[in-house]
Amino acid sequence: MQTPTDVAAQANGWCDSGGWLAWARCCPSPNVGPRPDGTLVDLIVIHSISLPPGCYGGPEVEQLFTNQLDWDAHPYFQAIRGLKVSSHFFVRRDGELLQFVALGARAWHAGDSRWRGRDNCNNHSVGIELEGLEGDHFEPAQYATLARLCAAIATHLPIAHIAGHEHIAPGRKHDPGAGFDWAALQRALGWAETCFPPFDRPAHVGT
Ligand SMILES: [Zn+2]
């Protein structure tokens, strides 16, 4: 039976109050767990991934996040054999959106991490993977989907911050890297600059 909370969520593009997005392709991952009771989920973490690295458009990332990747299909996969990971979302180069984990659940994307004084960011964050190579550029269609997605997530959770994996695990992780345009995302969302990690901003003329 639908609750008023479900109806409110549906008005913002969600299937119901459980945190599955109606306009994302639903690919449930077994790599998921409960968030600790009472956790304030206020962080979005941006990642980049492609499998094999630099190859776009294939099913491998979806297969990895659903434990269906054939580890023997490519030499690179030996380096990640047995890895069990997930993210809430994956944005393909053409802007297609896949969802693996409901917002209410804990995905396995951050690893050892810390942001704004809080450890273990998987507990209190939503993970978004962009199809790409760390350090390389991302497509306009991906920024469009990402901005729409972040805005939708903020209707469901009290999001206060966005950071890259490189920011919450400095030295250990480097994604999404220098090719990700934080200023473009900030402009598209219209959120305060304090919501974002420090990034280079164009100098203001005359100030
Ligand atoms: Zn990452």
Boltz pocket constraint, residues with backbone or C-beta under 6 A from the ligand:
constraints:
  - pocket:
      binder: B
      contacts: [[A, 46], [A, 47], [A, 48], [A, 109], [A, 165], [A, 173], [A, 175]]
      max_distance: 6.0
